[in-house]
Amino acid sequence: MAKSFRDGAPTRTASYLWFALAGGIVVLLYWKSLGALVSLCLSGDSYSHILLIPFIAIYLVASERRRIFAEAVAAVPAGVILIVSGISISFLANRHFYRGGAEHLLSGTTLGFVIVVAGAFVGCFGFEAARAARFPLLFLLLMVPLPDALLSRVIATLQQGSVEISYALFKMVDVPVLRRGVILAVPGVTIEVAKECSSIRSSMALFITCLLAARFYLRSFWRQVLFVAVSLLLSVVKNGIRIVTLTLLSIYVNPGFLRGDLHRDGGFVFFFLALIILWPILLTLRRSENTDRVESRNLAAGMERRASNIISAARSSGER
């Protein structure tokens, strides 16, 4: 019969060793695909965030290991089913999606890899541990590269959103502006908001940062979803602010701003600006959460006192 970690350290140690062994086998099995994934990440900005995802997931599990593994019981059959499912997905990806390009192939094989890792985790530690570690396990899905078609849609959405925000901001600061598609013309400067200006890398960085902040600082699910949704909206807004700022600096200060370092490498400046804007929103949601908990405790205490009074009154009536 399977033993939980509460039954003694040997079970815990054995489960860790089995998971380490399974992890080593999985890495060897997917070595070629993982190498191709790393090459894809290093070849452009769109997938650079993927390299950080497994390390963040490992940190999340390690930081909450006592809670995650408190009730762990091995579930080998369920783990095997997940592992076989993941390997099957990878096999189908290699067989059917190869003609779709490297990104399509890697999307399928990486998804299979993540499912295999989840299966190894369930097999070694069980459902309770997997439920406690659901966030880092689901977080691993961010390793899956988006296929070209879907990535192009995301970039096009960011591009169009950036144009809309930039146009609105120019109007707001009383700068005459004409718009034709993704081209904005202001006095002295005509700019094209190209796909390269969509800031997909900084948008992904902002999304991941806010996802982690919601996990660590908020407890209620709807507040977490709301905060992440606001971060997605702000990723477009901050890109519009970046376009307008660089354009105005090029008009009133130096034309070189549209070709200088701030244009090429200044994304982190506006990334931190977005974080500064999001910080009070996070604090407000956290305070409202604390207020709700206090009110819930007060309500529970009031109901308990009322119930005690009713019971006391009933006893007094019975004694009479």
Summary of the structure (lengths in Angstrom):
residues: 320
radius of gyration: 26.2
end to end distance: 58.1
largest distance: 94.7
contacts: 974
relative contact order: 0.08
helix: 82%
strand: 4%
